[in-house]
């Protein structure tokens, strides 16, 4: 019960903070014609101060699309990943020495938070997210969704598992968890004009995924120690050793939890862009994107109960690593459509926009 109460408080405080901290910023850069970043042809495309539009104009210099893995791809975010690895290494050593569950939870919290900060810095370097929202606003959204994770997602999922079993729970988990992660961003979109920029949508979508990942990873630390994690294949597995618990938490921080913010980032990257460019006419595509993310999430979790043979389970585990890569590629494909003009040729070629909408050149 106390987790639900704490979650409700975090949800309210985080949402109120995100609301109060918001103010509508002018688009950066201002609207105008720029070399079309989606092609090497001599063509210009109109930037409306928030997004690349379908308006084209022949002539002008061709866009410099940059070089792969150059420009702003590397730098500071890598040190945060290294710091997270160090924190988790220290956490593992201290936990194995004394088996203190609070050490495991604190180390998991800090390691996950550092990885989330690294992810935000990386995407910010590619998209200049801070032109639209401040990091403190992203943190407020993360706090709100962390609260929603404890107050809403955990209770709804537990109720579904209690009524329909673990298979029903894993089948519904994508809809419950993605719905929880999108609750705060969608409310901010509808209520606060300062969050309607497509890049702001990406930022708060990531922030919401960060909050969910941090909350879930911290809770799992206590559940692993108490041996209260879900039983997926109808029989309780062997008791987890302290080393196995540490390995599971490290794997969650670096490979499982990132899928959460990538899925939510994909949904907001697609939905916010469509709503910005097409208004209500973009709602169908936005809803389809959100539903697709929910289905992928549920299918991923359902695979745990569908494949209980040890060999099949091992293959599914490997497939989840591939899913992480696929989700990153999909996130990049939609997010880079919002790479602003001032960063074209500065970021690596992989983050230059592709497949932008087309109209006949003027």
Helices and strands as residue ranges (DSSP letters): H 2-21, E 32-35, E 43-47, E 52-58, H 77-98, H 101-127, G 129-131, H 135-148, I 149-153, H 154-164, H 166-191, G 193-195, H 198-226, H 242-251, I 252-256, H 257-278, G 279-282, H 283-306, H 310-335, G 336-338, G 341-343, G 349-351
